Amino acid sequence: MGLSSAVRQLAIALGVALCAGSQTRAQGLKDIGPLFDDEVRLPFSFSIASAAGWDSRPGAGSSTGDNDSLPSDGGGSGFWQNSFDMHYPVWEGRHRLTIDANFSNTWYFDPPAGTQEFNNAGGLDAFYTGQIDSRLTIGNNLHVIHQTEPDFSVGSSINRPTSGYFSGSNRLWAVYKLSNRFSTETSFTASGISYDDEEVEDENNFTGTFSEKLRYALTLRTTATLEYRYSFSQYPDNPAADSTSNFILIGVDRPLGRFLSMSLSGGEEFRSYDGPLGERTAPYAQAAINYRARENTTFRLYYRSGLETTGRAGRQSNSSRRMGLELTHRFTPRLSFNMAIDSIQSDFSGGGAAGLLNSTEDTLHASLGLHYTRPLWRRFNFDANYTYAMVDSDEEAAEYQRHRVSMGVSARF
């Protein structure tokens, strides 16, 4: 089955599945949709995990499009991975601060050319919310990570493994209730990404976005929104891609139940490039359905369409359509399942008298995980995971398929 057929079937499946979703506020695609008013507050926890398995196309391969630097389809390797995660609720009550941290080390036993023997990844998240008075609520969300794998749930990196990159964002926001029906939400988000590979340094960028959103309660359950955004992007090593944008968006937020919410917004983006592309006007749309049934089931469906960071060296513009599904479900107290499917369709544009290459790229990423929590000894549990990923492009050197399977143990304290 070809990728285009798979994408069409995914779209049909997602259309049928429009009934539930779950979300955490962070950056990029995760920032679509409202928060739940009564989030589940988890206690302090610390977990460790160790797993061994096989990767048909290990990460940390160069993403330059050079066939000699990318691991070949037959260059798989066994691996041993060790990791830890921490969740720490520092404050509770009117002022809430939660810190999450994680780190993992993967040792490839027989790494092919273009792959590092030891692969380290780690991240830090800090979420603060403060209830100043009955009208004013403020917050700050910080996200920083270094990894080699693309993060499809955020959507800020290129869609294939690299030798590593730093990515981060910080969102400062304030919500002020003017009346029972009318409120404002003001925010400023700073985000950026920096790649370790010199070959893709054209993609290093910094983006700042100011947003002013007006919210009006049409009914007890439906809220209309009007939003203005101003955004600027800077590429230190690719100044032709520098741009500024103005957005005008209208939308609606509606809770469909205590743990089910829907958010839709759309409008127009007016972008001005410093390079030969000049002025561009493009439609922008985003939507999410989020569902959380306490610890048993979470579900998230998202869609975003519009201009975004180029994602490919030498390009100045990228018109992209992203949609995805994230699902976790606990069948029994001992058996749980997780699934993630992401589809990205990108149209890249160049510029200048020479006419830089224009191209299209379709990505379909899917992962499945099965977790069996029967204690092996005290707090230790057994885990099994399988992941499949693929990239199909009109540039042959950018294509790859990947299978990853592992089994191991984990413990939570």
N, C-alpha and C positions, 0 to 999 in steps of 0.2 A: 504494500500500500504506500503511495507517494505521500510526501509531506502535505501537499495541498489538500489531498483527500482526507488525511488525518486531521488537519486543521478544521476542515468543514464538519467532520464528525464531532470534533471537540466542541465547535460552536453549537451544534444541535444538542449535544449532551448538556452543555451549560445552560442553554435555553430551557430545557426540560427541568434542570435543577434549580430554577429560580424560586427557591422557597426557604433559604436559610443562609447564615454567615457569621464569622468571628474575626475580631481585629484587635490589634494593639497599636497604639499611636507611636510612630517612630519617625520615619522619613519616607520620601518617595511614594511608592504605591501603597505602603502601609498607612499613609496619612490621609487616605480617602475614606470619608464617612465619619459620623459622630461617635463619640465614646458612649458606653453604657453608663447610666447614672449610678448604678450600684454594682461596681465591679467586684468580682471575687477577690478578696484580699488574702493572699497566701502568706503563711508564716515563713520564718527564716529556713532556708534549706541549702544544703551543700551536697553535690553529687559528683561521683567519679565514675569513669567507664573505661574499659579496655576491650578492644576488639581486634580480631585478625580476619583477613579476607583477601580478595583478589580484585584488582582494578584493571579493566581492559585497556584503559588509556589514562594513565596517572596524570594528576594535575601538575601544575607548575611547569607546563610546557610553554614555550614562547608562543605568543599570539600574533606574530608578525606577518603570517601568511607565507612564511618560508618553509617549504616541505622538509628541508633538512633539519630544522629546529623543532618541528612538531613531532611528538611521539607517533609512531606508525600504528596502524590498526592492529598489527600483530605484536606490538611491544608492550604487552600487559605485564603486571608485576604483582606479587603478593605484598601485603603490607601489614603492619601492626600499628594501631592507633590508640593513644591514651589521651584522655580529656577530663576536664572538670568544669562544672557550672555552679554558680552561686547566686542565690536570690536573697537580698537583705532588705527588709522593710525598716528603714532607719526611723522614720516618724510616722505616726498615725494621727487621726483626728482632723482638725481644721487644716493643718499643714501636714502634707504627706510627702515623704521622700522614699523612693525605692531605688536600689542599686542592683544591677545584674551584671555579672562578669563571667567570661568563659575563656578557656584556652585549650588547644589541642595540638598534639604532636603526632605526625604520621611518618613512619619509617618504611620506605619502599625497599624491599629486599633486592630487587633486580631492576633498578630504574633504567628505562631506555634513554637514548640521547635526547637532551632537551628537558629532562626531568631531574629535579633535585632529590637527593637521597633522603634528606630530612625536610619535612614540610611543617612549618609552624603557623598557627592561626589563632587569633584571639580578639576579643571585643569587650567593650564596656558600654553600658546603658545606664543613664540616671534620669528618673522621672520625678519631677516636683510639681505639686499642686497646692495652692494656698487659697483658703477662703478668707478674704480680707474682711468682708462684711456681707450683708444679705444681697448686695448688688454686684460686688466686684470679686472675681476669681482670677488668679494669675497662675502661670505655670511655665516650666522650662523642661524641654526634652532634649537630652544629649545622647548621641549615638556615635561611637568610634569603633572601627574594626580594621584589622589587617588580615588578609586572607589571599588565597590563590584562586579560589573558585568563584564563578559569577554568582551574584545574589539576585535571583530572579524575583524574589518577594519584594525587593526594594527598587530594582530596575535602573540603577545608576551606572553599572559597569558594563563593559563589553561582554558578549554572550559566550565566552569560551575561557578556559583556564589560562592563567598567566603565571609569570614567575613571582607575582605578588603585587598587591596594591593596598594603599591606605585609603579608607573612605570614612567620611564623617559628616555629621550635620548637627546643628543646634537650633532648636525652635523655641523662641520666646513669645509667649502669647498672653492675652488678657481678654476676659469676657466681662462685659458690663451690662447689667440688666436695667434698661431705662424704664420699663413697665412690665406688667405681667405678660404682655404680648411681644414687646419689642426689645431686642438686645443687639449689641455689637460685639464682634470678635476681631481684635487687632493682633497681628503677628508679624514677626520677622524671622526668616529662616536663612541661615548661612550653611552651605554645604560645599563639599569639594571631594576630589579624588586625585590620587597621585600614584602612578604605576612605577614599579621597580624596573621594568624593561625600558631601555632607552629607545627601542624600536617603536614603542607606542606612546612616547612622551607627548606626541601631538594631542593625545586625549586627556592629559592633565588639565583640570579645570576647576574654577571656583565660581559658585553661583550664589547670589543674594536675592531673596524674594521678600518683598513687603506686601502684605495682604490686609485689606479692610473688608470685612463681611458684615452685612446687615441681615438680621434674622427677624422674621415676623411670624408669629403663631397664627396661622389661618384658622385652625381648630385646636382642640386639646391634643390632637395626635399628629397634626401636619404643620410643618414649618417651612415657609418660603424663604429663600436666600438670594441676596444680590451681592456680588463680590467684585472688587477691583483688585488686581494684582499688578505690581511693577517688579520686573525681574531683570537682572543683568548677569551675563556670563562672560568670564574671561579665560582664555586659553594662553598661558604664557609661551608655549612653543608652537602655537597655531593661531596667530592673531587674526587671520582672515575669518576665523569662526567666532570671534568676539561679537556679542550681540546684546541688545536691550529689547525687552518685550513689555507690552501692555495687554492685559486681559480684562475682558468684561464677561462675567459669567452669571447666569441665573440658575437656580436649582430648587430642590425640595428635599427635606429630610422627614422621614416618617417612621416611627416605631410600629412594627407589625405585631408586637407582643412584648412581654417583659424582657426576653432575651433575644429578640429579633428586630433588626433595624435595616432601613433602606435609605440610601443617599444617592441623588442624581444631580448633576450640574453640567452645564454646557454653555458655549458661547463662542467668542472669537478672540484669536491672538493676533496682535499686530507686532511683528518682529522686524528689527532693523539690524542688519549685519554690517560690520566694519569692512568686510571683504567684498568681492565682486558680486555676491548674491544680492546685495542691496536690501530692498524692502520686500517682506513677505507677509501675506495675510493668510491665516489658516484656521479652520474650525478646531475647537478644543472641546473634549467631552470626557467626563469621568463618572464612574458609578461603582457602588459597592453594596452588597447585601451581606450582613454580618449576623451570625447566630451563635449563641453560647448557651448550652444547657448544663450549667455548673461544670463538674469535672467529667461528665460522660461524653458530651459531644460538642465540638466547635466546628463551624463551617464559615468559609469566607469566599465570596465570588466578587471579582473586581474586573473593571474595564477602564482603559484609558487610551485616548487617541489624540495625537497632536504632535507638534514639533518638540524635539528633545535633543540632548547632547548627542554628538555625531556617532559615537560608538565605533568608528572605524578610522584609522589613521589616514590622513590626506583628504578627508571629506570635510565639508563645511556645514552641512545641514542633514538632518535625519527626520523624516516624517514617519511616525511609528504608531502601530496599533497593538496594544497589549491586552490580553485577557487571561485570567487564571482562576483556579479553584484550589482551595486548601481545605482539607478535611481531617479531623481527628475523631476517633470514636473508641470508647471503651466498651467492648462486648461483655466482659465479665470483670470482676475485681482483679483478675490475673492476666487478661488478654486484651490488648489494645491495638489499634490500627491507625496509620496516618498515610495521607496521600496528598501530593501536590502536582498540579498540571499547569504549565505556563506556555502560552503561545505568543510569539512576537513576530510581527510583520514589519519590516523596515524598508524604506525607500531612501537611499543616500543620494545626495547631490553635491557636485563640485562647483567650480566657477573658474573665471579667468579666461583669457584668450585661448589658452591651450585646451580648455575644456576638460577639467579633471573628470575622472571616470564617474559616471552615474551607475548605480547598481541597486539591486534589491536583495534582501536576505530574509528568509523565513526560519524561525527557530521554534522547535517544539521540545519542551523539557518536561519529563515526568519522573516522579519518584514514588516508591512504595515502601512502607516500613511496617514490620510486624514485631510487636514487643510482648514477650511472655514474662510475666512478673512473679512466677512461682519462686519463692525464696530457695536459693541453693544453699545458703548458709547465712543465718541471721538476716541482714539487710540486703544481701546480694541477690540479683535477679539475672535471668538469661534474656538476651536480646538478639534478634535477627533482622537484617535489613537488606533490601535490594533497591538499586537506583539505576534508571536508564536515562540517558541524555543524548540528544542529537542536534546538529546544526546542518541545515541544507542551504546552500548559497549558490548564486551564479558565479562566484569566484571559487574554483575548485579547491584551492589551497586552504580556504577557510572552513571547509566541511569536516565534520567528524561525527562518529558515533561512540557511545561509551556505556559500558556495563560495570556495575560495582556491587559486589555482594560481600557481606560480612556477618560474623557471629561473635558474640562476646558477652561480657558480664558488666553490670552496673550496680551502683549502690547509692542510696539517698539517705542523708542524715539530717 
